[in-house]
Amino acid sequence: MANGAVYRWFLYLRLRAALALCLCIFLLTACSTRPQTYLMDITDAGLFYPSSLVIPKGATVIWYNTGTLPYSVVCDPATARDPAKVRLPTEATPWSSGLLYPGQTWAYTFNISGDFLFTTNAASAENSVGTISVRNQQP
């Protein structure tokens, strides 16, 4: 009988320790800061949807070509078809997705605060312009 009580007490302590461990893991996971991800579609007309985003510094934007034609995302005045449609903070490095075929995605993480104006190099989407405003805190 004494051995049964000791065994039950041992199981009770193990269960309690396991629950405490699960609670610690849950709290660490819930309290950790996770990078945020935003999605921007490139439509059949070569337009960006949504056309503008406000995001926190460190967030990632994923462009997804939902159209039927290949498009690019360009924030590089040196390679943009129309450099007037591209603007980025002075400390930011210019970027370009390269050609995205239908169904393909491309991601960029914004580690510099400021306003980014970007376009596509597709001739069929001359008026395609998007903006991303990167803020130091949550939008």
Number of C-alpha atoms within 10 A of each C-alpha: 6 7 8 9 10 11 12 12 12 12 12 12 12 12 12 12 12 12 12 12 12 12 12 12 12 11 11 11 11 10 9 8 8 10 11 14 15 13 15 22 18 29 18 17 17 28 22 23 15 13 14 15 19 14 22 21 21 20 19 18 19 16 22 22 26 19 18 14 18 18 29 21 25 26 24 21 18 11 14 20 17 15 15 11 20 23 18 22 13 9 9 14 10 17 15 18 16 14 18 18 16 17 13 14 17 17 15 15 14 20 15 19 20 17 16 21 19 26 31 30 21 19 11 13 15 16 15 20 19 23 19 19 18 22 19 13 10 11 11
